[in-house]
Amino acid sequence: GQNIDQPTEMTATEGAIVQINCTYQTSGFNGLFWYQQHAGEAPTFLSYNVLDGLEEKGRFSSFLSRSKGYSYLLLKELQMKDSASYLCVLEGQAGTALIFGKGTTLSVSS
Amino acid sequence: DADVTQTPRNRITKTGKRIMLECSQTKGHDRMYWYRQDPGLGLQLIYYSFDVKDINKGEISDGYSVSRQAQAKFSLSLESAIPNQTALYFCATSDRTGTEAFFGQGTRLTVV
């Protein structure tokens, strides 16, 4: 099976930088996604890591270390609209589906 | 129009009733998924299908069934609804390994 752990909640202030960690246990996976979900809305794609290292996309970056079973999402220059849940998602090996962590709810205050 | 459409968006039904949630997509994707979301539990996989002839159980398939009527349509049925099936249900599609999944807007189901 697969197990994904994320902090339940985090808080930060506008303009700051926040790092959301994700640790996982799995027998194998293709890659790791991060999704953003605002309350009551559908999740939307943020990033995908298949190789170890950092993927940067604007204010958002995501890091993967397969040997450590660890990923993080880095959000820079936080804005109020970044208040949302951030979901760490494993993409299983061939023939299996996406498995979601429980998500980290980020609250950004002014 | 949305790429992934779920109907209905909201539904209240009684315990013991049969209910079907429908999902259609215009993305041309082969892969489709049904998830449910409960507060604090994230998204849990119910069923998934990688093509029209392929149906697979997810983490929490008990009490649910699905039908893949066509590449574009994937329906979820609750044969006899119970109150703990009250949740937000999402349908999603994806193209192939390593590509993002696209989600419908969700169906909020309440079983009373």
Interface residues (C-beta under 8 A of the other chain):
Chain A: T8 N30 G31 F33 G40 E41 A42 P43 T44 F45 Y48 V50 L87 E91 A94 G95 A97 L98 I99 F100 G101 K102 G103
Chain B: R31 Y33 Y35 G40 L41 G42 L43 Q44 L45 Y48 F50 N56 G58 E59 L88 F90 A92 S94 T97 G98 E100 A101 F102 F103 G104 Q105 G106
